[in-house]
Every structure is written in C-alpha cells, then in structure tokens.
Amino acid sequence: MLRCVRAEDWDERYVGDRQWSAEPNRLIAALLADLPPGDAVDLAAGEGRHALWLAGLGWRVTAVDFSGAGLARGQEQPGADAVEWVRADVLGWAALPASLDLVLVAYLHVPQEDTRELLRRAVGWLRPGGRLLVLGHDVENVQSGVGGPQDPAILHSVERLAPVAALLDVDRLAQVPRETPAGTALDTLLWGRRPASGVGPRR
Ligand SMILES: C[S@@+](CC[C@H](N)C(=O)[O-])C[C@H]1O[C@@H](n2cnc3c(N)ncnc32)[C@H](O)[C@@H]1O
C-alpha cells in the first residue's frame, strides 16, 4: 500500500524525473482561467505547475509544500520569481484570515480528518466571495479508476468533503472523470465560494 505522507518520501520522488506534467490540470485550468487575478495560495504545490500558471495570469501566488525537492523543481522554471515559495507542512501553515481570493488544493492526500481540518481553516483565509478549489483522487478510483494512491483512508469523496462544502456557497461538488493514457481516473471536485454575506462561512 503506497502512503506517501512524509516530506522525505516526496523529496525522493522529486529527485528523479518531473513527476507531473508542467501543464495545469485541465479541469483546474477551465475553472480558473477566466477569474480576475487576485491573491492565491496553492497548498501542496509540488513542482508548482498551478502556481506558475496562475502567476502567469497575473495572480499573486504563494506556493506551499513540505518537499524542498519539489519546490526546487518549480523554482527552476521560467516565471518562478513571480511566485512566493514556502517550504512548510500545510497542516501547520496558515494564511491571514480573510486575505485570499483563491485557495487551490490539488492532489493533496492526507488522512481524512487532517484534510477536513485543513480545508475548514482554508475557508477562513478566504475573503467573502473568495474561491476554494479542491481536486484529488476519489476513493472509488481504487476499485474503478486508474493510478493515484491506493490507500482509501487518504482519498476524497463527495461524502467526505461535504462538511467543508457546508461552509461554502457550492458551485460544484462531484465525482469527475479524468482521461489519462492508462484509462479513466476518478477524481473528486469541490468548487465553491466563501459566502459574501460578510458574516463568515456557514456552519
Ligand atoms: C501529488 S503531489 C501534487 C502536487 C501539485 N498540487 C500538483 O497538482 O501538481 C502532492 C504534493 O503534496 C505534498 N504534500 C503532501 N503532504 C503534505 C503536507 N502535509 N504539507 C505540505 N505538502 C504536502 C507533497 O510534497 C507533494 O508535492
């Protein structure tokens, strides 16, 4: 069972070849491409493909990851100077309350309770109307999809992300297919906004 939750494990992976495409995930790109740029955090940014892409669109981006090797790969890329790179465990890191227009969390897989606690905190970093985008491997991907971590305890599902969705005005919470050369992978998407009421996220 593959369970990469330590920075050292990720450093070892990143020392070899580039792990993921330099291009942003297609669904993430489709959702974010037309938003007006603002302040964003890419949590578990890895090699920085999304942080670099967002910075290229004019976003002020902070990329947080606990793998120094992953961040170093991103820092070598063109446009890297426009991104603020932070080496930290996202489970302990925090942005200022109500300081962000976007929190992006792509393919971060930690135990469910940690995921929920992190995402609850992340909602508090959003300005009213600010966006949370979570995309990662769905738990059903183990049985019915391809690739990704095989430990169900660290994967997403609509049901698992529902408590976080309850804090947001939700545009989409769904299992989504992702075509890969090896076949169809199953991801979970949470895409929502911090309520603009000014009274804070819904409970
Ligand atoms: C599958 S990669 C995804 C990278 C990037 N989000 C992307 O989509 O290309 C997962 C990343 O999560 C990072 N990660 C896992 N647990 C973490 C933690 N507790 N704190 C910071 N980074 C973490 C790993 O170092 C790795 O870079």
PDBQT file of the ligand as one rigid body, heavy atoms in Angstrom, charges set to zero:
ROOT
HETATM    1  C1  LIG A 301       0.540  14.552  -5.931  1.00  0.00    +0.000 C 
HETATM    2  S1  LIG A 301       1.522  15.921  -5.489  1.00  0.00    +0.000 S 
HETATM    3  C2  LIG A 301       0.535  17.260  -6.145  1.00  0.00    +0.000 C 
HETATM    4  C3  LIG A 301       1.346  18.482  -6.450  1.00  0.00    +0.000 C 
HETATM    5  C4  LIG A 301       0.543  19.616  -7.080  1.00  0.00    +0.000 C 
HETATM    6  N1  LIG A 301      -0.552  20.054  -6.256  1.00  0.00    +0.000 N 
HETATM    7  C5  LIG A 301       0.066  19.249  -8.464  1.00  0.00    +0.000 C 
HETATM    8  O1  LIG A 301      -1.137  19.062  -8.655  1.00  0.00    +0.000 OA
HETATM    9  O2  LIG A 301       0.917  19.140  -9.358  1.00  0.00    +0.000 OA
HETATM   10  C6  LIG A 301       1.230  16.013  -3.754  1.00  0.00    +0.000 C 
HETATM   11  C7  LIG A 301       2.080  17.056  -3.054  1.00  0.00    +0.000 C 
HETATM   12  O3  LIG A 301       1.624  17.167  -1.711  1.00  0.00    +0.000 OA
HETATM   13  C8  LIG A 301       2.727  17.475  -0.911  1.00  0.00    +0.000 C 
HETATM   14  N2  LIG A 301       2.368  17.207   0.473  1.00  0.00    +0.000 N 
HETATM   15  C9  LIG A 301       1.830  16.066   0.984  1.00  0.00    +0.000 A 
HETATM   16  N3  LIG A 301       1.582  16.217   2.294  1.00  0.00    +0.000 NA
HETATM   17  C10 LIG A 301       1.965  17.493   2.606  1.00  0.00    +0.000 A 
HETATM   18  C11 LIG A 301       1.960  18.245   3.813  1.00  0.00    +0.000 A 
HETATM   19  N4  LIG A 301       1.489  17.714   4.964  1.00  0.00    +0.000 N 
HETATM   20  N5  LIG A 301       2.433  19.513   3.796  1.00  0.00    +0.000 NA
HETATM   21  C12 LIG A 301       2.923  20.045   2.636  1.00  0.00    +0.000 A 
HETATM   22  N6  LIG A 301       2.948  19.378   1.457  1.00  0.00    +0.000 NA
HETATM   23  C13 LIG A 301       2.478  18.122   1.452  1.00  0.00    +0.000 A 
HETATM   24  C14 LIG A 301       3.839  16.603  -1.463  1.00  0.00    +0.000 C 
HETATM   25  O4  LIG A 301       5.114  17.051  -1.111  1.00  0.00    +0.000 OA
HETATM   26  C15 LIG A 301       3.554  16.710  -2.957  1.00  0.00    +0.000 C 
HETATM   27  O5  LIG A 301       4.307  17.750  -3.521  1.00  0.00    +0.000 OA
ENDROOT
TORSDOF 0
